[in-house]
Amino acid sequence: MRVLVFVVMMLSMDNLEGPDRRALLAGPAGDLFREIIRAGVLGADDPRHAADHPDHAALSLLIELGLLRQDERAGGWVAVDPAAVQSSVVVPMSRQVVELLDESAAWADTFGSLAQTFRRTPVGGSPLNEIRGLASINHFLEAAVDDAEQELLTAQPAGARRAVILEQAVDRDLRALERGVTMHTLYQHTARRSRATGDYVERILAKGAQVRTLDEFFNRLIVIDRRLAIIPGGSPDVAVAIHDPNMVRYLADVFDRSWERASEYDDRGASSESHIAAEVRQLTVRMLTEGHSDPASAKRVGVSTRTYASYVAALKDEYGVETRFQLGYAMGSRDPESAPES
């Protein structure tokens, strides 16, 4: 009969999960244990042994954990020192935790290896793979940079980058630099006026990155170990991963040529600043003489439309004119090569 009661108790505990069992021990089962300690014994005929009693689950847990043992001489169940029982319960849990951590790490390594193969291998044999959606692009880019082993080439046009984007990029780029990856980053001259960009550049320069700026407009480009290139797609939420060695080599060469013409970001001497200001001015003049719209010109110069308009206004003051037509004529009179073709 006693064996049957014990089996019923054990079966009733199967429906309780670990956290529920601990909560039961901390609550009703703990109260019952303290009561048994004070009484000295829980009789074999105690009504709480019955399966329909409200305290049955609490009593079953105490017996299962070994906190109660049968004592024939006492005529029932007596309390056991919890310190003697604790290791038999806690140690297996700790062992399971370690095993789960090891297993989860192994799973992560396996998934990581497969993901690296996915990023490095052309899908379906195509040298170009489209990545759609900003979240997918950011995830692919972060993982691809984390795969970098030797070199990162990054071209970031359109002037200053938004602070939130720089904040996302800085940890990723610092991880690469700390692994010993060489990093060359190219901005337009106008990015020098951005505090957020300056803070980002200062952090990566301190870790060994090299940063330069250029007056010319260029397209966004990332080249990783000269084996993978990432460029914008046909819309803002599409990027293209290029795996073809010849195409990647060509894009890396385009970057290298721009890099050679660029100015060091940390060269803040008066002559350097004057030279950069002159290059920005000349690019503005070129946009005017080529007849580009203000939005298109602002994008190529790397500033907002409002800032570009201020550049044009400054040129009007410089030439002493009031309209763009007069400005074009004045520039052509002073320097025929700057005159608009029309």
ABEGO torsion letter per residue (X at the ends): XAAAAAAAAAAAAAABBAAAAAAAAABAAAAAAAAAAAAGBBBAABAAABAABAAAAAAAAAAAAGABBBBAAAGEBBBBBAAAAAAAAAAAAAAAAAAAAAAAAAAAAAAAAAAAAAAABBBGGBABBBBBEAAAAAAAAAAAAAABAABBBBBBBGEBBBAAAAAAAAAAAAAAAAAGBBBBBBBBAAAAABAAAAAAAAAAAAAGBBBBBBABBBBBBBBBGGABBBBBBABAABBBBBABAAAAAAAAAAAAAAAAABBBAABABAAAAAAAAAAAAAAAAAAAAAGBBAAAAAAAAGBBAAAAAAAAAAAAAAAGBABAAAAAAAAAAABAAABBAX
